[in-house]
């Protein structure tokens, strides 16, 4: 897996980095936003891509 395609997803509520994922940076220019489960908040929250 290439390191350039890896991204971190951070919870917008508690600011913990909970997930790592891949994305094609040539086709997706904007930052990724997904609703995922946060084990720290114990609920589904919005997770945004960080650097």
C-alpha positions as CSV (number, residue, x, y, z in Angstrom):
1,X,0.0,0.0,0.0
2,X,1.4,3.4,-1.0
3,X,2.0,6.0,1.7
4,X,0.7,8.8,-0.5
5,X,-2.8,7.4,-0.7
6,X,-3.2,6.8,3.1
7,X,-5.3,9.3,5.0
8,X,-6.3,9.7,8.7
9,X,-9.9,10.2,9.7
10,X,-10.4,12.3,12.9
11,X,-13.6,12.6,14.9
12,X,-15.0,16.1,14.8
13,X,-16.4,15.9,18.4
14,X,-13.5,14.5,20.5
15,X,-10.6,15.0,18.0
16,X,-9.3,11.4,18.2
17,X,-7.8,9.8,15.1
18,X,-9.8,6.6,14.9
19,X,-9.5,5.3,11.3
20,X,-7.0,5.1,8.5
21,X,-8.2,4.8,4.9
22,X,-7.1,5.1,1.3
23,X,-8.2,7.6,-1.3
24,X,-7.3,8.4,-4.9
25,X,-6.0,11.9,-4.6
26,X,-6.1,12.5,-8.4
27,X,-9.9,12.1,-8.6
28,X,-10.9,13.4,-5.1
29,X,-9.5,16.9,-4.5
30,X,-11.6,17.8,-1.5
31,X,-11.2,16.4,2.0
32,X,-13.2,13.3,2.8
33,X,-16.0,13.4,5.3
34,X,-17.7,10.2,6.6
35,X,-20.0,9.3,9.4
36,X,-18.3,6.6,11.4
37,X,-18.5,5.1,14.9
38,X,-16.2,6.7,17.4
39,X,-15.3,4.4,20.3
40,X,-14.4,7.4,22.5
41,X,-17.8,9.2,22.1
42,X,-19.6,5.8,21.8
43,X,-21.8,7.0,18.9
44,X,-21.7,7.7,15.2
45,X,-20.1,11.1,14.5
46,X,-18.7,12.9,11.5
47,X,-15.1,12.0,10.8
48,X,-13.0,14.4,8.6
49,X,-9.7,13.7,6.8
50,X,-6.6,15.2,8.4
51,X,-3.1,15.7,7.1
